[in-house]
Structure formats: structure tokens, C-alpha cells
Amino acid sequence: MRLPQNLRGTVATLALAAMAVAPLSAALTVLSVDTAYAGNHTGKSNGNGRADAGRPANPGGNGRGAIASELGALNAAHANQQTLENAAPESMPGRLYSYQQTGGITSAEVADYNAAQTELTRLQDLSQSALVAAYDADGDGALSAAELDVYAADIAAANTVIDTYQDAYAALSALRDGNGQMQLTASALAELNALLGL
């Protein structure tokens, strides 16, 4: 079933506007996070008014070497604040400082960001028939202005999530290693954030 010419233009405008607001995930290095890590948190205060949620319990120091190894060059986060602030912007301490200034991002927020990117791509890639099938609430085979508003609201909702986390996600992605990869488990990301006081 074909959309009327004026509705096709509206749908195309909505999709193009969404692309202008939020670049697709291909523009950023995808961050892979082990979100299966859950539980075994200490729940203690870490001295900065925040609980240790997201940091693993560490009886006897077990596992610290594994996290430090996983962090690799990101261990530059151990530098003092003045060193981070005064570092060259493209150095690892400088990039860590840029990430710190965004307020950071948690593994759950990375998952939300990636899901919103996927949803935005899905919405933008809907064919006309799939768009009608998904948004034709009254079943008349055509999209009314109100039904198009629902589609636009879905695009806006995905963009809101993307906009919320994009700066931190991009700054974290800029920390990737020399081969352009970024693979962190949830516990390593939590450790990095803790080292940076986030």
C-alpha cells in the first residue's frame, strides 16, 4: 500500500531531521560492555558521597590485577587531578580528562544509548509499507497526522536518549586503543569511573 504523496514527504522529512540531530552509531566506536556482571557489590561509601554500587566486592584484593590489566592504558586515570587537567588534549590523560568533564557514563547508560541508536536506525529504515503496518492504529491503510505524530514521537524519544549520553559516549569511545577497539566489562568501566571520581 502506498502513502499519499504529501505523507511520503512528511515521513522523509522526519527521517532526515532525525539523522541531522543524532548521527548513527557507525560514527562512533561501539563500546562493548559485559552487562551480565551483576551483584556482589560492597554497597559501602567510597568517601565522595557515592556508594560503591557497580564496583565489585574485593575481599583480599582478588581480581584487582585483572581489572587493571583490562584497563590497560586507561590506568592513566590514576594520575592526580592537576595532571589530568594540564595534559595535552590528545594524550591519554588529556582524553581521560575530557571524558571526566562529561560526567561519565555507566554500563547501563551505554546499553540505553546503544538501544536508542538501534531503535533510531530501525525507525529511519522502515519502508512505507512497514511504516503503515507499524503506525496505522485505525487500520484504514493510511497514516493520519496523529499517527505520524506517534512515529515522530518515537524518533524524538530515541534522540532524547542519544542526546543525553552522546557526549560521554563519544568521549569514552575516544579512549579506544591503537587499533580502534574499546572493550570494557561493566566492572572495568565502573572502576574507571571511580578512579576519575565519577
Buried (B, 14 or more C-beta within 10 A) or exposed (E): EEBEEEBBEBBEEBBEEBBEBBBBBEEBBBBEBBEEBEEEBBEEEEEEEEEBEBBBEEEEEEEEEEBBEBBEBBBBBEBEEEBBEEBEEEEBBBBBBBBBBBEBBBBEBBBBBBEBBEBBBEBBEBEBEEBBEBBBEEEEEBBBEEBBBBBBEBBBBBBEBBBBBBBBBBBBBBBBEEEEEBEBBBBBBBBBBBBBEB
